[in-house]
Amino acid sequence: MIPNAFGRIAVFLLSASLVVPAQAQDAKPAQTETVFRNVRVFDGHSGRLSAPTSVTVKGNVIAAIGPGSSTSSGAHVIDGKGRTLMPGMIDVHVHLTFSALTEPQLLSPDLTPQSAEVAAAVQAKAMLLRGFTAVRDMGGPIFGLKAGIDAGKYQGPRIWPSGAVISQTSGHGDFRLPSERSRRFFGKPARAEELGATFIADGRDEVLTATRENLRFGASQIKLMAGGGSSSEYDPLDVTQYLPEELSAAVAAAQDWGTYVAVHAYTPRAVRRALDAGVQSIEHGQLLDEATIKLIGERGAWLSLQNLPPPLPGDPPERRAKKMEVREGSDHAWAWAKKYHVKLAWGTDFLFRPEENREQNAYILKLKQWFAPAEILKMVTYDNAQLLALSGERSPYKGKLGVVEVGALADLILVDGDPISDIDLIADPEKNFVAIMKDGVFVRDPASK
Protein backbone atom coordinates (compact mmCIF):
# COMPACT_ATOMS: atom_id res chain seq x y z
CA MET A 1 0.00 0.00 0.00
CA ILE A 2 1.49 3.31 -1.08
CA PRO A 3 -0.39 6.51 -0.27
CA ASN A 4 -0.81 9.55 -2.48
CA ALA A 5 1.77 11.47 -0.44
CA PHE A 6 4.34 10.17 -2.91
CA GLY A 7 2.95 12.54 -5.49
CA ARG A 8 4.06 15.44 -3.35
CA ILE A 9 7.65 14.30 -2.90
CA ALA A 10 10.32 16.48 -4.53
CA VAL A 11 11.56 15.28 -7.90
CA PHE A 12 15.04 14.08 -7.41
CA LEU A 13 15.38 10.49 -6.23
CA LEU A 14 15.28 8.61 -9.53
CA SER A 15 18.46 10.09 -10.91
CA ALA A 16 20.24 9.43 -7.63
CA SER A 17 18.86 5.91 -7.43
CA LEU A 18 20.57 4.90 -10.66
CA VAL A 19 24.08 5.89 -9.62
CA VAL A 20 26.28 2.89 -8.93
CA PRO A 21 29.00 3.66 -6.36
CA ALA A 22 32.42 3.97 -7.96
CA GLN A 23 33.99 1.67 -5.39
CA ALA A 24 33.08 -0.20 -2.27
CA GLN A 25 33.65 1.47 1.06
CA ASP A 26 34.08 -0.32 4.38
CA ALA A 27 33.55 -3.69 2.72
CA LYS A 28 34.52 -6.55 5.03
CA PRO A 29 36.75 -9.28 3.60
CA ALA A 30 35.04 -12.67 3.45
CA GLN A 31 36.21 -15.31 5.92
CA THR A 32 38.15 -18.05 4.15
CA GLU A 33 36.56 -20.71 6.34
CA THR A 34 34.20 -20.57 9.31
CA VAL A 35 33.10 -23.59 11.32
CA PHE A 36 30.09 -23.57 13.64
CA ARG A 37 30.65 -26.42 16.08
CA ASN A 38 28.12 -27.94 18.45
CA VAL A 39 25.07 -26.35 16.86
CA ARG A 40 21.57 -27.72 16.37
CA VAL A 41 20.36 -26.90 12.88
CA PHE A 42 16.97 -25.68 11.72
CA ASP A 43 17.40 -26.40 8.03
CA GLY A 44 14.54 -24.17 6.83
CA HIS A 45 11.83 -26.79 6.35
CA SER A 46 12.08 -29.53 8.99
CA GLY A 47 9.75 -29.61 11.97
CA ARG A 48 12.55 -30.16 14.47
CA LEU A 49 16.17 -29.30 15.08
CA SER A 50 19.04 -31.61 14.21
CA ALA A 51 21.23 -33.34 16.75
CA PRO A 52 24.36 -31.35 17.69
CA THR A 53 26.59 -31.07 14.64
CA SER A 54 29.07 -28.85 12.80
CA VAL A 55 28.47 -26.54 9.82
CA THR A 56 31.40 -25.40 7.70
CA VAL A 57 31.28 -22.25 5.57
CA LYS A 58 33.87 -21.70 2.87
CA GLY A 59 33.75 -18.37 1.09
CA ASN A 60 30.06 -17.51 0.82
CA VAL A 61 28.58 -21.03 0.72
CA ILE A 62 27.91 -23.85 3.15
CA ALA A 63 30.56 -26.43 2.34
CA ALA A 64 29.88 -29.24 4.81
CA ILE A 65 27.47 -30.32 7.54
CA GLY A 66 28.25 -33.10 9.98
CA PRO A 67 30.08 -33.79 13.23
CA GLY A 68 33.03 -35.29 11.38
CA SER A 69 33.60 -32.38 8.99
CA SER A 70 37.29 -31.63 8.55
CA THR A 71 38.58 -28.19 9.52
CA SER A 72 41.55 -26.38 8.02
CA SER A 73 44.21 -24.97 10.32
CA GLY A 74 43.22 -21.37 9.52
CA ALA A 75 39.50 -21.78 10.05
CA HIS A 76 37.52 -19.44 12.28
CA VAL A 77 35.87 -21.84 14.76
CA ILE A 78 32.69 -20.81 16.59
CA ASP A 79 31.57 -22.85 19.60
CA GLY A 80 27.81 -22.89 19.23
CA LYS A 81 27.30 -24.30 22.76
CA GLY A 82 24.22 -26.18 21.60
CA ARG A 83 22.51 -23.11 20.17
CA THR A 84 20.37 -23.10 17.02
CA LEU A 85 21.81 -22.33 13.59
CA MET A 86 19.08 -21.29 11.13
CA PRO A 87 18.82 -19.57 7.74
CA GLY A 88 18.71 -15.78 7.55
CA MET A 89 15.13 -14.50 7.52
CA ILE A 90 13.38 -13.00 4.49
CA ASP A 91 10.70 -10.29 4.24
CA VAL A 92 9.06 -10.38 0.80
CA HIS A 93 7.07 -7.13 0.98
CA VAL A 94 9.08 -4.07 1.99
CA HIS A 95 9.45 -0.50 0.72
CA LEU A 96 12.94 0.30 1.94
CA THR A 97 13.10 3.94 0.86
CA PHE A 98 9.63 4.94 1.99
CA SER A 99 9.70 3.09 5.29
CA ALA A 100 12.84 5.04 6.23
CA LEU A 101 11.23 8.50 6.29
CA THR A 102 8.10 10.09 7.70
CA GLU A 103 5.68 11.97 5.47
CA PRO A 104 6.89 15.36 6.81
CA GLN A 105 10.49 14.33 6.05
CA LEU A 106 9.52 13.29 2.54
CA LEU A 107 7.82 16.63 2.01
CA SER A 108 10.63 18.70 3.48
CA PRO A 109 12.42 21.08 1.06
CA ASP A 110 15.63 20.23 2.90
CA LEU A 111 15.52 16.61 1.77
CA THR A 112 18.21 15.73 -0.77
CA PRO A 113 18.86 12.54 -2.76
CA GLN A 114 21.85 11.86 -0.57
CA SER A 115 20.02 12.33 2.73
CA ALA A 116 17.15 10.13 1.55
CA GLU A 117 19.52 7.36 0.51
CA VAL A 118 21.45 7.64 3.78
CA ALA A 119 18.20 7.40 5.76
CA ALA A 120 17.21 4.29 3.83
CA ALA A 121 20.69 2.84 4.31
CA VAL A 122 20.43 3.31 8.08
CA GLN A 123 17.19 1.36 8.12
CA ALA A 124 18.61 -1.28 5.77
CA LYS A 125 21.51 -1.91 8.16
CA ALA A 126 19.13 -2.14 11.11
CA MET A 127 17.01 -4.62 9.14
CA LEU A 128 20.06 -6.78 8.49
CA LEU A 129 20.96 -6.71 12.18
CA ARG A 130 17.46 -7.93 12.97
CA GLY A 131 18.32 -11.06 11.01
CA PHE A 132 16.72 -10.22 7.66
CA THR A 133 19.40 -11.13 5.13
CA ALA A 134 17.15 -10.82 2.06
CA VAL A 135 14.09 -8.75 1.13
CA ARG A 136 11.83 -8.15 -1.86
CA ASP A 137 11.24 -4.42 -2.38
CA MET A 138 7.75 -3.96 -3.77
CA GLY A 139 7.86 -0.42 -5.10
CA GLY A 140 9.79 2.83 -5.04
CA PRO A 141 13.26 4.20 -5.80
CA ILE A 142 15.55 1.36 -4.75
CA PHE A 143 18.22 0.72 -7.37
CA GLY A 144 20.80 3.11 -5.90
CA LEU A 145 20.50 1.70 -2.38
CA LYS A 146 20.72 -1.84 -3.72
CA ALA A 147 23.84 -0.97 -5.73
CA GLY A 148 25.38 0.65 -2.65
CA ILE A 149 24.75 -2.44 -0.53
CA ASP A 150 26.06 -4.80 -3.19
CA ALA A 151 29.20 -2.69 -3.63
CA GLY A 152 29.89 -2.59 0.11
CA LYS A 153 29.16 1.11 0.54
CA TYR A 154 26.32 0.25 2.92
CA GLN A 155 25.34 -2.75 5.01
CA GLY A 156 21.92 -4.21 4.33
CA PRO A 157 20.03 -7.25 3.11
CA ARG A 158 20.08 -8.67 -0.37
CA ILE A 159 17.40 -6.80 -2.33
CA TRP A 160 15.06 -8.13 -5.01
CA PRO A 161 13.91 -4.81 -6.55
CA SER A 162 10.63 -4.06 -8.35
CA GLY A 163 11.39 -0.44 -9.17
CA ALA A 164 8.51 1.93 -9.84
CA VAL A 165 5.03 0.48 -9.39
CA ILE A 166 2.89 0.43 -12.54
CA SER A 167 -0.57 1.94 -12.24
CA GLN A 168 -3.43 2.99 -14.46
CA THR A 169 -4.67 6.56 -14.36
CA SER A 170 -6.78 6.86 -11.19
CA GLY A 171 -5.21 3.66 -9.88
CA HIS A 172 -3.56 2.94 -6.55
CA GLY A 173 -0.24 4.16 -7.91
CA ASP A 174 -1.56 7.42 -9.35
CA PHE A 175 0.06 9.69 -6.79
CA ARG A 176 -0.67 13.01 -8.49
CA LEU A 177 -1.80 16.08 -6.62
CA PRO A 178 -5.07 17.60 -7.88
CA SER A 179 -3.00 20.30 -9.59
CA GLU A 180 -1.05 17.74 -11.66
CA ARG A 181 -2.69 17.02 -14.99
CA SER A 182 -2.49 13.97 -17.21
CA ARG A 183 0.77 13.38 -19.05
CA ARG A 184 -1.25 11.89 -21.92
CA PHE A 185 -3.08 15.15 -22.55
CA PHE A 186 -0.68 17.78 -21.27
CA GLY A 187 2.72 16.22 -21.91
CA LYS A 188 4.32 16.51 -18.47
CA PRO A 189 5.11 13.44 -16.34
CA ALA A 190 3.81 13.50 -12.80
CA ARG A 191 6.39 14.31 -10.17
CA ALA A 192 6.02 10.82 -8.69
CA GLU A 193 6.88 9.36 -12.10
CA GLU A 194 10.05 11.45 -12.30
CA LEU A 195 10.80 10.38 -8.75
CA GLY A 196 10.76 6.71 -9.71
CA ALA A 197 7.88 5.86 -7.39
CA THR A 198 5.43 5.01 -10.17
CA PHE A 199 4.67 4.73 -13.86
CA ILE A 200 1.16 5.88 -14.79
CA ALA A 201 0.56 3.65 -17.78
CA ASP A 202 -2.69 3.22 -19.73
CA GLY A 203 -3.27 0.78 -22.54
CA ARG A 204 -1.25 -2.18 -23.69
CA ASP A 205 1.58 -0.17 -25.23
CA GLU A 206 2.23 2.01 -22.18
CA VAL A 207 2.10 -0.98 -19.83
CA LEU A 208 4.64 -2.78 -22.02
CA THR A 209 6.94 0.25 -22.00
CA ALA A 210 6.68 0.70 -18.22
CA THR A 211 7.38 -2.99 -17.63
CA ARG A 212 10.39 -2.95 -19.92
CA GLU A 213 11.74 0.25 -18.36
CA ASN A 214 11.80 -1.41 -14.95
CA LEU A 215 13.44 -4.49 -16.40
CA ARG A 216 16.02 -2.25 -18.05
CA PHE A 217 16.93 -0.75 -14.69
CA GLY A 218 17.34 -4.19 -13.11
CA ALA A 219 13.94 -5.15 -11.68
CA SER A 220 13.78 -8.76 -10.53
CA GLN A 221 9.97 -8.80 -10.71
CA ILE A 222 7.25 -6.39 -11.85
CA LYS A 223 4.67 -4.80 -9.56
CA LEU A 224 1.28 -3.66 -10.92
CA MET A 225 -1.62 -2.08 -9.08
CA ALA A 226 -4.65 -4.23 -9.93
CA GLY A 227 -7.16 -2.88 -7.40
CA GLY A 228 -8.04 -0.17 -4.93
CA GLY A 229 -6.02 0.61 -1.84
CA SER A 230 -6.60 1.29 1.81
CA SER A 231 -4.05 4.07 2.21
CA SER A 232 -4.79 6.12 -0.91
CA GLU A 233 -7.23 8.97 -1.33
CA TYR A 234 -8.80 8.48 -4.74
CA ASP A 235 -9.37 4.76 -5.37
CA PRO A 236 -11.93 2.89 -3.25
CA LEU A 237 -11.09 -0.61 -2.06
CA ASP A 238 -13.71 -2.23 -4.27
CA VAL A 239 -12.49 -0.96 -7.65
CA THR A 240 -10.81 -3.28 -10.14
CA GLN A 241 -7.84 -1.80 -12.00
CA TYR A 242 -6.34 -2.63 -15.38
CA LEU A 243 -8.14 -4.39 -18.20
CA PRO A 244 -7.32 -8.04 -18.93
CA GLU A 245 -5.28 -7.12 -22.02
CA GLU A 246 -3.21 -4.63 -20.03
CA LEU A 247 -2.40 -7.18 -17.32
CA SER A 248 -1.62 -9.80 -19.95
CA ALA A 249 0.79 -7.44 -21.68
CA ALA A 250 2.82 -6.97 -18.49
CA VAL A 251 2.82 -10.72 -17.83
CA ALA A 252 4.02 -11.49 -21.36
CA ALA A 253 6.81 -8.89 -21.17
CA ALA A 254 7.95 -10.19 -17.77
CA GLN A 255 7.85 -13.80 -18.97
CA ASP A 256 9.99 -12.85 -21.96
CA TRP A 257 12.61 -11.77 -19.42
CA GLY A 258 12.21 -14.95 -17.40
CA THR A 259 10.42 -13.37 -14.46
CA TYR A 260 6.89 -12.66 -13.21
CA VAL A 261 4.28 -10.06 -12.29
CA ALA A 262 3.02 -9.39 -8.76
CA VAL A 263 -0.12 -7.33 -8.22
CA HIS A 264 -1.54 -5.24 -5.42
CA ALA A 265 -5.10 -6.54 -5.04
CA TYR A 266 -7.63 -7.18 -2.29
CA THR A 267 -10.92 -8.24 -3.87
CA PRO A 268 -12.08 -11.43 -5.61
CA ARG A 269 -12.79 -9.63 -8.90
CA ALA A 270 -9.35 -8.01 -9.06
CA VAL A 271 -7.54 -11.20 -8.09
CA ARG A 272 -9.45 -13.43 -10.50
CA ARG A 273 -8.72 -11.06 -13.37
CA ALA A 274 -5.04 -11.06 -12.45
CA LEU A 275 -4.90 -14.86 -12.22
CA ASP A 276 -6.58 -15.19 -15.63
CA ALA A 277 -3.86 -12.92 -17.06
CA GLY A 278 -1.10 -15.16 -15.67
CA VAL A 279 -0.06 -13.13 -12.62
CA GLN A 280 1.93 -15.34 -10.24
CA SER A 281 1.96 -13.37 -6.98
CA ILE A 282 -0.98 -11.71 -5.26
CA GLU A 283 0.09 -9.05 -2.77
CA HIS A 284 -2.36 -8.54 0.12
CA GLY A 285 -5.69 -10.31 -0.62
CA GLN A 286 -7.21 -9.71 2.81
CA LEU A 287 -10.70 -9.16 1.36
CA LEU A 288 -10.85 -12.38 -0.65
CA ASP A 289 -13.59 -14.94 -0.30
CA GLU A 290 -12.90 -18.61 0.31
CA ALA A 291 -13.49 -19.64 -3.31
CA THR A 292 -10.95 -17.17 -4.68
CA ILE A 293 -8.28 -18.22 -2.20
CA LYS A 294 -8.93 -21.82 -3.20
CA LEU A 295 -8.51 -20.74 -6.83
CA ILE A 296 -5.12 -19.17 -6.07
CA GLY A 297 -4.00 -22.57 -4.78
CA GLU A 298 -5.40 -24.39 -7.81
CA ARG A 299 -3.57 -22.04 -10.16
CA GLY A 300 -0.27 -22.52 -8.31
CA ALA A 301 0.10 -18.78 -7.67
CA TRP A 302 1.53 -17.21 -4.53
CA LEU A 303 -0.38 -15.27 -1.90
CA SER A 304 1.93 -12.73 -0.25
CA LEU A 305 0.09 -11.75 2.93
CA GLN A 306 0.76 -9.26 5.69
CA ASN A 307 -0.61 -8.36 9.11
CA LEU A 308 -0.95 -4.66 8.54
CA PRO A 309 -0.39 -2.03 11.21
CA PRO A 310 -3.31 0.03 12.55
CA PRO A 311 -4.29 3.37 11.00
CA LEU A 312 -2.20 6.42 11.77
CA PRO A 313 -3.69 8.82 14.33
CA GLY A 314 -3.81 11.57 11.71
CA ASP A 315 -5.44 9.50 8.97
CA PRO A 316 -8.68 10.96 7.59
CA PRO A 317 -11.84 9.01 8.47
CA GLU A 318 -12.15 7.45 5.00
CA ARG A 319 -8.61 6.09 5.09
CA ARG A 320 -9.05 4.80 8.65
CA ALA A 321 -12.21 2.94 7.63
CA LYS A 322 -10.48 1.31 4.66
CA LYS A 323 -7.48 0.22 6.73
CA MET A 324 -9.70 -1.29 9.40
CA GLU A 325 -11.65 -3.23 6.77
CA VAL A 326 -8.42 -4.71 5.43
CA ARG A 327 -7.14 -5.60 8.90
CA GLU A 328 -10.40 -7.30 9.77
CA GLY A 329 -10.18 -9.50 6.69
CA SER A 330 -6.77 -10.92 7.61
CA ASP A 331 -8.02 -13.74 9.82
CA HIS A 332 -10.07 -15.41 7.08
CA ALA A 333 -7.33 -14.94 4.48
CA TRP A 334 -4.63 -16.67 6.53
CA ALA A 335 -6.94 -19.49 7.64
CA TRP A 336 -8.31 -20.23 4.17
CA ALA A 337 -4.85 -20.05 2.60
CA LYS A 338 -3.64 -22.66 5.06
CA LYS A 339 -6.73 -24.81 4.51
CA TYR A 340 -6.20 -24.95 0.74
CA HIS A 341 -2.41 -25.29 0.85
CA VAL A 342 -1.83 -22.04 -1.03
CA LYS A 343 1.77 -21.03 -1.58
CA LEU A 344 2.05 -18.52 1.25
CA ALA A 345 4.65 -15.82 1.75
CA TRP A 346 5.01 -13.31 4.58
CA GLY A 347 5.96 -9.64 4.59
CA THR A 348 5.48 -6.43 6.56
CA ASP A 349 4.66 -3.56 4.15
CA PHE A 350 5.64 -0.79 6.59
CA LEU A 351 5.54 2.82 5.36
CA PHE A 352 6.27 6.31 6.71
CA ARG A 353 6.89 5.30 10.31
CA PRO A 354 10.60 4.51 10.71
CA GLU A 355 10.09 3.67 14.38
CA GLU A 356 7.70 0.91 13.31
CA ASN A 357 10.53 -0.89 11.52
CA ARG A 358 11.81 -2.01 14.91
CA GLU A 359 8.66 -4.16 15.17
CA GLN A 360 9.54 -6.20 12.07
CA ASN A 361 10.47 -9.33 14.04
CA ALA A 362 7.53 -8.95 16.42
CA TYR A 363 5.13 -8.92 13.46
CA ILE A 364 6.22 -12.47 12.67
CA LEU A 365 4.72 -13.54 15.99
CA LYS A 366 1.28 -12.42 14.80
CA LEU A 367 1.29 -15.63 12.75
CA LYS A 368 1.04 -17.72 15.94
CA GLN A 369 -2.76 -17.71 15.84
CA TRP A 370 -2.69 -19.71 12.59
CA PHE A 371 0.64 -21.56 12.47
CA ALA A 372 2.92 -23.66 14.66
CA PRO A 373 6.42 -22.28 15.37
CA ALA A 374 8.12 -24.59 12.87
CA GLU A 375 5.63 -23.54 10.18
CA ILE A 376 6.32 -19.87 10.92
CA LEU A 377 10.07 -20.33 10.71
CA LYS A 378 9.66 -22.22 7.45
CA MET A 379 7.55 -19.41 6.00
CA VAL A 380 10.06 -16.64 6.81
CA THR A 381 13.00 -18.68 5.50
CA TYR A 382 12.41 -21.52 3.04
CA ASP A 383 8.98 -20.50 1.73
CA ASN A 384 9.86 -16.85 1.21
CA ALA A 385 13.05 -17.95 -0.55
CA GLN A 386 10.97 -19.98 -3.00
CA LEU A 387 9.08 -16.82 -3.93
CA LEU A 388 12.36 -14.96 -4.44
CA ALA A 389 13.52 -17.79 -6.70
CA LEU A 390 10.51 -17.16 -8.96
CA SER A 391 12.57 -14.33 -10.49
CA GLY A 392 14.65 -16.96 -12.28
CA GLU A 393 17.48 -15.48 -14.30
CA ARG A 394 16.47 -11.99 -13.17
CA SER A 395 17.33 -12.91 -9.60
CA PRO A 396 20.19 -10.58 -8.66
CA TYR A 397 21.98 -13.17 -6.51
CA LYS A 398 22.79 -16.66 -7.72
CA GLY A 399 22.51 -19.48 -5.22
CA LYS A 400 20.05 -21.09 -2.83
CA LEU A 401 18.67 -19.19 0.15
CA GLY A 402 16.34 -20.03 3.02
CA VAL A 403 18.01 -23.33 3.92
CA VAL A 404 20.97 -24.69 5.83
CA GLU A 405 22.32 -27.32 3.48
CA VAL A 406 25.50 -28.03 1.58
CA GLY A 407 25.87 -25.70 -1.40
CA ALA A 408 23.47 -23.04 -0.09
CA LEU A 409 24.52 -19.43 0.34
CA ALA A 410 25.85 -18.71 3.82
CA ASP A 411 23.12 -16.40 5.15
CA LEU A 412 22.82 -17.65 8.73
CA ILE A 413 21.65 -16.76 12.23
CA LEU A 414 22.97 -18.32 15.46
CA VAL A 415 20.09 -18.17 17.94
CA ASP A 416 20.57 -18.43 21.70
CA GLY A 417 17.89 -21.03 22.32
CA ASP A 418 15.44 -23.18 20.39
CA PRO A 419 13.02 -21.05 18.32
CA ILE A 420 10.88 -24.08 17.51
CA SER A 421 10.16 -24.53 21.21
CA ASP A 422 10.03 -20.77 21.85
CA ILE A 423 9.25 -18.78 18.71
CA ASP A 424 9.22 -15.58 20.77
CA LEU A 425 13.04 -15.67 20.72
CA ILE A 426 13.10 -14.17 17.22
CA ALA A 427 11.24 -11.06 18.42
CA ASP A 428 14.33 -9.86 20.32
CA PRO A 429 17.23 -10.17 17.88
CA GLU A 430 19.53 -7.89 19.85
CA LYS A 431 19.36 -10.26 22.81
CA ASN A 432 18.92 -13.64 21.16
CA PHE A 433 20.77 -13.51 17.82
CA VAL A 434 24.33 -14.31 18.88
CA ALA A 435 25.67 -14.15 15.32
CA ILE A 436 24.35 -13.03 11.95
CA MET A 437 26.16 -13.93 8.74
CA LYS A 438 25.36 -12.68 5.24
CA ASP A 439 27.16 -14.09 2.21
CA GLY A 440 29.76 -15.77 4.41
CA VAL A 441 30.65 -12.59 6.32
CA PHE A 442 29.66 -11.84 9.90
CA VAL A 443 27.57 -8.71 10.25
CA ARG A 444 27.21 -9.57 13.91
CA ASP A 445 30.23 -11.48 15.15
CA PRO A 446 29.67 -13.87 18.07
CA ALA A 447 32.83 -12.46 19.63
CA SER A 448 30.90 -9.24 20.25
CA LYS A 449 28.16 -10.97 22.26
N, C-alpha and C positions, 0 to 999 in steps of 0.2 A: 504494500500500500504506500503510495507516494502522493502527498498532498499538493495542492495547487501552489503552495508557497514557493515551489521550485521556479515557477514562472517569474518570481520577483527577484531571483538571485542575480547578482551582477554577472555580466557576460565576460567570463575570462577563463573558466576552468578547463575548457576543452583543449585549448592550445597548450596549456601547461601539462595536461594529462597525457599528451602524446610525446613528451620529451623523455627519452631514455637517458639515464645518468651516464656521463662519460666514463666513469669508473666506479668500482665498488669502494665504499668507505666503511671502515670498521667491520669488514667481513672476517668471521672467525675461520681459521683453518680447520678442515675436517679432521677428526681423529682417524688415525690409520686403522686402529682396531680397538673396539670397546667390548668388554665382556661383562654381562650382568650375571653374577653367580647367585645361586640360592634364591631364585625368584619363582613365584607361581604365576603362570601365564594365563591371561584371558586372551584367547587367540582372535577375538572379534565375532565369533559366531557360536561357540560352544556354550552350554548351559552351566558349566562349572570350570573352576580353575584347574590347571595341571598340577601334578606333583612337583615338588621343588626341582628346579632344573637350571641350566645355563643357557643364555642367549648371546651369541656373538655377532657383533656388527663390524663389518669391514667396509670402509668408505661410507657410502650412504645406503647400503642394503644390509638386510639380515642374512648372515652367511651360514650360520649353524644354530641348531637348537638341540640341546641334549646334555645330560650331566657329564658325558665323556668327551665333550668338544675340546679339541686341542686349542691351546692359547700360545700365541707368540710371545717372545721375551719382552717385547716393547708394548704389549697391550695395556690399555687402561682398564683395570679390573674394578668393578663395582660390587661390593657385597650387598646383595639385596635384602638380606636378613629375613627372608621369607615373605617379603612384600609382593605386591601384585604388579606385574609388567603387562601393560595393555596398549592397544594402538592409540595414537593421537586421535582426538575427537574431531568431528566434522560438523559444521553448521552450513546447511545448504540453502539458506535464504537470509542473506545479509545485504545491507547497503552501507559499505564501509565509509564512504565519504559523508553521507548524509546522516549517519548515526553518530558522527564525531562532533557535530556542531548543533547548537540550538537554532531555532528559527531567527531570533534576534541577531545571532552571530552571522547567519547566512545572509541576512539583510543589511548587515553593517557596511557602510562605505569604506571602512578601514580594512575589510577583508581582502586579502591578496591571494593569488594562486599559490604562492609559497606557504602562506600561513594556513590555508585550507589543507594543503597536502600534509604539512607538518602535524596539524590536528588529527587528520586521519591516520597518519603514521603512529602517533602516540596511542591511539585506540587499537591499531593493528598489533602493536607490540603487546599491549595489555591483553588482547585476545589470545595471542600466542602463549603468554604466560598463564592463561587460564586453562591451557591444555588443548586449545583448538589449533591444530596444525594445518588444517585445510578448510577453505570456505568457498561457497559459490556466491558471487556477488550478482544480485538480481536487478541491477539497474542503477545507472548514474556514472559520473566520471570516475574511472577506476584504473585506466591503463597506465597512467603515470605512477601511481602508488604501487601497482603490481610490478612495474619495471624496476622501481626503486628497491622493493623487497628482493626481487630475484637477483639484482645486481649487488646486494649487500649494503646498500645505502641505508636501508631501514631493516628492522626486525619485524616479522609478521608472518601470518600463515601463508601457505600456498593459496593462490586465488584463481578460481575459474570465473573469468569475467564475462558479463553479458553486454556491457556497454550501454548505450542509450536505449531506454525502453521504446517500443514502437507502438504508437497509438493512432487511432482514427481522430479526425476532428470531433470535438466534444467527448472524446473518450477519457479514460482514467489517466492517461498520460498527456492530456492537453492542459498544460500548466499555464496557459496565457492569462495575463491580466485582462480585464474587460477592455482596456485601452488598446490591446494588441490585436490587430486585425489579421485576417487569413493570409498566409503566404501565397496561397493559390491565386487570390484575387488582387493582392496588393504588393506582392513581390518581395516582402521582407520576412526572413525567418523569425520565429519567436525567439525571445531571449533564452528560453530554456533549451531550444534546439541548438543555438550557438554554444550554450553551456556544455552540451553533451549529456544532458539529463534525458532528453527525449527526441524522437523523430515523430512529427505529426505527418502521417502518411495515409493518403486516401487512394483507393483503387489499386488494382493489381500491380501496375507499373511502379507506383511510389513505394508500395510495400516491398517489392523486389529490390528496389534501389536501397531502401533503408536497411533491409536485411544484409545485403551485400556490403554496404558501408561498414556495418558492425563487424562483419567477418573480415573485411580488409584491415581493420584496426586490431584484430586479434581476438574477437569474441569466441568463447568456447561453446556457447549456446546462445540462442536468440530468445528474447523475452518480448512477448506481445501482450497488450491489454485487451482481453476478450470480453470484459464485462465491467459493470459499475464497481465503485469503490466506497469504502466506509470512511476514508479520511479526505476525500476530495469534495469540492463544493458543488460541482456542476453535473455530475453523473450519478443518478440514483442507483442503489444496489441492484435493482431488478433489471436494468437495461442490459441487452445483449449487444456486444460491440464486434465489429468486423463481419463482413459478409463471407459466406463459405469460400468463394473464389479468392478473396483476399488472404484468408488464413491458409488456404491450400498453396498459394503462391509462396508465402514465407516458408512453409514446410518443405516445398520442393527445392527452394534455394538452399535451405539449411542441409537437406539431405544430399544435395549435390556436393556440399563441402564435408560430408561425413558426420554431420552433427544433427541437432534436433531443436525443436521449438518448445518453449515453456510458455504457458499463458496464465495471467492473472484472471481468475474467474471464481465466482461464488455459486452461481445458480445452475440448476439442471439444464436450462436451455442453452446457456453459454458454454457449459462444459460438454454437452452432447454435440454441439456444433463444432467445437474444437476437436473432439475425438474423431468425428467424421472426417475432418480435414487432415488427420494424421498427427496431431499434436501428441507428444509423448510425456509431457509433465504438466500436471495441473497444480498451480500454486494457489493455496488457500482452500476453497471448496467447503467452507463451514456451513453453507446454506443448502447443501445438496440433500436430495432425498435418498432413501435406501436403494431404490432401483438404479439411480445414476451411479452411486458408489459401486454397486455390484457391476455395472457396465464398465467402469474404469478397470476393475479387476479382470473382466473378460477380455478387454482389449489389450491387456498387458501394459497399460500406461502406469505412470507413477502419480501418486498423490502426495504432494509436498505440503504438509500441514504445519500449523503453528498454534501455540496458545498465546493469543495476542494480549498485550498489556491493556489496562483500562484506559478510558478516554482521559485526555489532558484536562486539568481544571478549567482552562480557558477556552476549551472547544465550544463552538456554537451548539445550540440545542440539536440542530439537525445532524451534525456530525456525531455528537454523543449518542444519539438514538441509533444511528447506523452502526457505530462501533459496538454498542451493546448487543444489537441483533446478531452481529457476527460472533461475538464472544459466546453468546447463548447457544449458538449452533454447533460449537466445538464438540460437545459431549457426544452427540449422535454421530458426527463425522468420524471421530476416532474409533468409536465402538463398531460402527458398520464396516469401516475399512479393515479392522481386525477380523471381523466375522467373515468377510468375503476374501480374505487373504490378498488384499490389494498391496501392491508394492508401495510401502510407506517410507517417507523420508521426513526428517525433522529439521526445523529451522526456527529462528527467532523473529526476524523482520522488525528489528528496532529502528526507530527514526527520531531524530531531533532531541533526544534526551540522553546526552553522553553518560550521565550518571546511571542510567538504566542498563548500560552495557555491563556493569559489574554484576548484574543479575543473570547473565547468560547461562552460567552453570546451574543456578537455582531453577531456571525455567525448564531444564531437563526433568527435574523432579516432579513437575506437574503431570508427567506421563504416568506416574505411579497409580493413578486411579484406573488405568486401562491395561497396564503392562507390568509384568514381573521385572525385577532388576536386571536379569540377564537379557531379557528382550529389549529393555531400554538401552543397555550398553551396546547391544548388537545394532540397534537402530542408529545410534550416534557415531558408530565406527563402520562396521562392515556394510550395513544397508546404505548409509549415506554415500559411502565410497562407490557402491554400484551405480548410484545415480550420477556421480561425477564421471564414472567411466563411460556413460552414455555419450559423452562428447567425442569418443573415438579418437581419430587422428587429430582433431582440434583440441584435444586435451593438452594443456600447456606443460604437463609434467608426465614423463613416461615412467611407468612402473606401477606396482600394485600397492594400494593404500587400504587402510581399515582392517588390517590383519597383522598378526604376529606369526609369520611363517617364513621359511627359507626362501630367499629371493625377493621378498617384499621390501619396499622402501622403509628406511629406519626412522619412522615417525612414531615415537614411543613415549609413554608416561609410566613412571614408577610411582605407584600409589601406596601410601602407608596404611595398609589394611586390605580388606577384601570387599570390593565394591559390589560383588554379587550378594554377599550377606548384608551389606550396609551401603545401599546406593547413595545415601546422603553424603558419603565421603566426597563425592565429586563436586558437591556444592561449595566446598571450601578448598579451592586449589592451592591457595597460599599456604595453608596448614598441611594438607594431605598429599600434595603432589611433590614428592621428594626430588624427582628429576623429570625434566621434559626435554626430549630430543626431537629435532626436526632435521631430516635429511642427513642423519648421522652425526649431527653437531648438537652438543648440549646448549640449550637456551636457558635452562636452569640446571646447574651442575649439582649433583648430590653433595659435593664437598661444601656447598654453601648452606646446606640445611643442618 
